[in-house]
Amino acid sequence: MEPFDELLRGMRADGAGVRRTEVSGSEVFGGLTLCAVTAGEVRAVDEVARAGDVLVVQGSIAVRGHARIISGTYDVLGSVARKLTEVLPAALVVPGEDGCAEFYDSIGTDGPAVVADRLLDWLMVCSLKEWFDREHGDGWLGAQADSVVGPVLRAMHAHPERPWTLALLAQEAGVARTTLASRFARLVGVPPLTYLTEWRMAVAADLLAESPATVASVARKVGYADAFGFSAAFKRVHGFSPSACRSRCAVSA
């Protein structure tokens, strides 16, 4: 799974559409919010965004300054998408180029509202991708750039159903098991097989919430031969059973 493809899949506009806001003092947004600055300057945490820049904030982060912005707020739905946003900072800035402020200011001024919404979606994804290419981030997101850990993460994401062992994952990286284990834990924060289980359970939660597939079928799709072992792992990670996830996870998806 390509991380930003999965992030986009789990992002849903909160229904308010594209908003034009005059920030004078402090403004607090909920969810994952993109602020395209058309004039002036805004600050959030330790980040500063000026006309032409894009500021992305998560949660109840105060945006302060004197500026005009085009904004859109997104609800991040599903276990996989939430796992991805956990490694993003509270606030990030993507510098703009000449003409960006004028382009942002034109969003939503002409044509159907759905076109403006899609332009904002495109801007959000491009901004996150640009930030990732520049900063790489922390945890597993940043570790994807590592020559040893990166191939292992991509293999896990692409094929959670495979019967991975530490030895097989080390083959993907072309290193010894001990080398992979220590490097993976240092960069990602947990051992490889612990991360694999967490990833499988995130994928499984989304499958249970979004499809009528049986628990046994979902178990096979994330690498478990039987529903019993899968159910035990699922409850250990999420705190409730796969059956309970049908209703609990569907609410957030």
C-alpha positions as CSV (number, residue, x, y, z in Angstrom):
1,M,0.0,0.0,0.0
2,E,1.3,3.4,-0.9
3,P,1.0,5.5,2.3
4,F,-0.4,8.7,0.7
5,D,-2.9,6.7,-1.4
6,E,-4.2,5.2,1.8
7,L,-4.2,8.6,3.6
8,L,-6.3,10.1,0.7
9,R,-8.6,7.1,0.8
10,G,-9.3,7.8,4.5
11,M,-9.7,11.5,4.2
12,R,-13.3,12.9,4.0
13,A,-14.2,16.5,3.9
14,D,-16.2,17.5,6.9
15,G,-19.1,18.8,4.8
16,A,-18.3,22.5,5.1
17,G,-16.6,22.7,1.8
18,V,-14.0,25.4,0.9
19,R,-14.0,28.3,3.4
20,R,-12.7,31.8,3.1
21,T,-11.5,33.0,6.5
22,E,-10.1,36.3,7.7
23,V,-7.7,35.4,10.6
24,S,-7.3,38.2,13.0
25,G,-5.9,37.1,16.3
26,S,-6.6,33.3,16.7
27,E,-8.6,30.7,14.9
28,V,-9.0,27.0,16.0
29,F,-9.9,24.3,13.5
30,G,-10.8,20.7,14.2
31,G,-9.6,17.6,12.4
32,L,-6.9,17.7,9.7
33,T,-7.1,21.3,8.2
34,L,-5.3,22.8,5.2
35,C,-4.9,26.6,5.2
36,A,-3.7,28.1,1.9
37,V,-2.5,31.7,2.7
38,T,-3.6,34.2,0.2
39,A,-2.4,37.3,2.1
40,G,-0.7,38.1,5.4
41,E,0.9,35.7,7.8
42,V,-0.2,32.9,10.2
43,R,1.6,30.9,12.9
44,A,0.8,27.6,14.4
45,V,3.1,25.9,17.0
46,D,6.6,26.8,15.7
47,E,5.6,27.1,12.1
48,V,5.1,30.3,10.1
49,A,3.2,30.5,6.8
50,R,3.1,33.6,4.6
51,A,1.2,34.5,1.4
52,G,1.6,31.6,-1.1
53,D,2.4,29.0,1.6
54,V,0.3,26.2,2.8
55,L,-0.2,25.4,6.5
56,V,-1.5,22.0,7.6
57,V,-2.6,21.5,11.2
58,Q,-4.0,18.6,13.1
59,G,-6.5,18.7,15.9
60,S,-7.4,21.8,18.1
61,I,-4.3,23.8,17.1
62,A,-4.6,27.6,17.3
63,V,-3.7,29.4,14.1
64,R,-2.7,32.9,14.9
65,G,-1.9,35.9,12.8
66,H,-3.5,38.5,10.4
67,A,-4.2,36.9,7.1
68,R,-6.7,35.7,4.5
69,I,-6.8,32.0,4.0
70,I,-8.6,29.4,2.0
71,S,-9.2,26.4,4.2
72,G,-10.7,23.0,4.2
73,T,-11.1,20.5,7.1
74,Y,-11.0,16.8,6.8
75,D,-12.1,14.0,9.1
76,V,-9.6,11.1,9.0
77,L,-11.5,7.9,8.9
78,G,-10.4,4.3,9.3
79,S,-7.6,2.7,11.3
80,V,-5.1,2.8,8.4
81,A,-5.6,6.5,7.7
82,R,-5.4,7.3,11.4
83,K,-2.2,5.3,11.8
84,L,-0.7,7.4,9.0
85,T,-1.7,10.8,10.4
86,E,-0.2,9.8,13.8
87,V,3.3,10.4,12.4
88,L,2.5,13.8,10.9
89,P,3.5,16.8,13.1
90,A,0.9,19.0,14.7
91,A,1.6,21.7,12.2
92,L,3.6,21.8,8.9
93,V,4.3,24.4,6.3
94,V,4.9,23.9,2.6
95,P,6.5,26.9,1.0
96,G,4.8,28.4,-2.0
97,E,6.1,29.8,-5.3
98,D,5.3,32.9,-7.3
99,G,1.6,32.9,-8.3
100,C,0.5,30.5,-5.6
101,A,-1.3,33.1,-3.5
102,E,-3.3,34.2,-6.5
103,F,-4.1,30.6,-7.5
104,Y,-5.4,29.8,-3.9
105,D,-7.5,33.0,-3.9
106,S,-9.2,31.8,-7.1
107,I,-10.4,28.5,-5.6
108,G,-14.1,28.4,-5.3
109,T,-14.8,31.7,-7.1
110,D,-16.0,30.1,-10.3
111,G,-17.6,26.8,-11.3
112,P,-19.3,24.0,-9.3
113,A,-18.5,23.6,-5.6
114,V,-17.3,20.1,-6.3
115,V,-14.5,21.4,-8.5
116,A,-13.3,23.6,-5.6
117,D,-13.4,20.7,-3.2
118,R,-11.4,18.5,-5.6
119,L,-8.8,21.3,-6.0
120,L,-8.5,21.5,-2.2
121,D,-8.1,17.7,-2.0
122,W,-5.4,17.8,-4.6
123,L,-3.6,20.6,-2.8
124,M,-3.7,18.7,0.5
125,V,-2.2,15.6,-1.0
126,C,0.5,17.5,-2.9
127,S,1.3,19.4,0.3
128,L,1.7,16.3,2.4
129,K,3.8,14.6,-0.3
130,E,6.1,17.6,-0.7
131,W,6.5,17.8,3.1
132,F,7.3,14.1,3.2
133,D,9.9,14.3,0.4
134,R,11.5,17.2,2.2
135,E,11.3,16.2,5.9
136,H,10.6,12.5,5.8
137,G,8.9,12.7,9.2
138,D,9.4,10.5,12.2
139,G,8.6,6.9,13.0
140,W,7.7,4.4,10.3
141,L,6.9,7.2,7.7
142,G,10.5,8.6,7.9
143,A,11.9,5.1,8.1
144,Q,10.6,4.3,4.6
145,A,13.6,6.3,3.3
146,D,16.1,4.0,5.0
147,S,17.9,1.6,2.7
148,V,17.3,-1.3,5.2
149,V,14.0,-0.6,6.9
150,G,12.3,1.0,3.9
151,P,12.0,-2.2,1.7
152,V,10.7,-4.2,4.7
153,L,8.0,-1.6,5.5
154,R,6.9,-1.5,1.8
155,A,6.8,-5.3,1.8
156,M,4.6,-5.4,4.9
157,H,2.3,-2.7,3.6
158,A,1.9,-4.3,0.1
159,H,1.4,-7.9,1.3
160,P,0.2,-8.1,4.9
161,E,-1.3,-11.5,4.0
162,R,2.1,-13.2,3.5
163,P,3.5,-15.5,6.3
164,W,6.3,-13.1,7.3
165,T,9.0,-14.1,9.7
166,L,11.9,-12.1,10.8
167,A,14.1,-14.2,8.5
168,L,11.9,-13.5,5.5
169,L,11.8,-9.8,6.2
170,A,15.6,-9.7,6.6
171,Q,15.8,-11.2,3.1
172,E,13.8,-8.3,1.8
173,A,16.3,-6.0,3.3
174,G,19.3,-8.1,2.3
175,V,20.7,-8.0,5.9
176,A,21.1,-10.3,8.9
177,R,18.1,-10.7,11.2
178,T,19.9,-9.0,14.1
179,T,20.8,-6.1,11.9
180,L,17.2,-5.6,10.8
181,A,15.7,-6.1,14.3
182,S,18.0,-3.4,15.9
183,R,17.7,-0.9,13.0
184,F,14.0,-1.3,12.7
185,A,13.4,-0.9,16.4
186,R,15.6,2.2,16.5
187,L,13.9,3.9,13.6
188,V,10.3,2.8,13.9
189,G,10.1,2.4,17.7
190,V,8.9,-1.2,17.9
191,P,10.3,-4.5,16.6
192,P,9.4,-5.6,13.1
193,L,6.9,-8.3,14.0
194,T,5.2,-6.0,16.5
195,Y,4.8,-3.4,13.8
196,L,3.5,-6.1,11.3
197,T,0.8,-7.1,13.8
198,E,-0.3,-3.5,14.4
199,W,-0.4,-2.9,10.6
200,R,-2.4,-6.1,10.0
201,M,-4.9,-5.2,12.6
202,A,-5.3,-1.6,11.2
203,V,-6.0,-3.1,7.8
204,A,-8.3,-5.7,9.3
205,A,-10.4,-3.1,11.2
206,D,-11.0,-1.2,7.9
207,L,-12.0,-4.4,6.1
208,L,-14.4,-5.2,8.8
209,A,-15.9,-1.8,8.8
210,E,-16.2,-1.3,5.1
211,S,-17.1,-4.8,3.7
212,P,-19.4,-7.7,4.5
213,A,-16.5,-10.1,4.5
214,T,-16.6,-12.8,7.2
215,V,-14.1,-12.7,10.1
216,A,-12.4,-15.8,8.6
217,S,-12.0,-14.1,5.3
218,V,-10.5,-11.0,6.8
219,A,-8.2,-13.1,8.8
220,R,-6.8,-14.7,5.7
221,K,-6.4,-11.3,4.0
222,V,-4.1,-10.2,6.8
223,G,-2.0,-13.3,7.1
224,Y,-3.9,-15.5,9.7
225,A,-4.8,-19.1,8.8
226,D,-7.6,-19.3,11.3
227,A,-10.1,-16.9,12.8
228,F,-9.3,-17.9,16.4
229,G,-5.7,-16.7,16.3
230,F,-6.7,-13.6,14.3
231,S,-9.5,-12.7,16.8
232,A,-7.1,-13.0,19.8
233,A,-4.5,-10.7,18.1
234,F,-7.2,-8.3,17.0
235,K,-8.6,-8.0,20.6
236,R,-5.1,-7.6,22.0
237,V,-4.4,-4.6,19.7
238,H,-7.8,-2.9,19.6
239,G,-9.3,-3.9,22.9
240,F,-12.4,-5.4,21.4
241,S,-13.3,-8.4,19.1
242,P,-13.6,-8.4,15.3
243,S,-17.3,-8.9,15.7
244,A,-17.6,-5.8,17.9
245,C,-15.6,-3.9,15.3
246,R,-18.5,-4.3,12.8
247,S,-20.4,-1.7,14.6
248,R,-17.7,0.3,16.5
249,C,-15.4,0.7,13.6
250,A,-18.1,1.4,11.0
251,V,-19.2,4.5,12.9
252,S,-15.7,6.0,12.3
253,A,-15.4,4.8,8.8
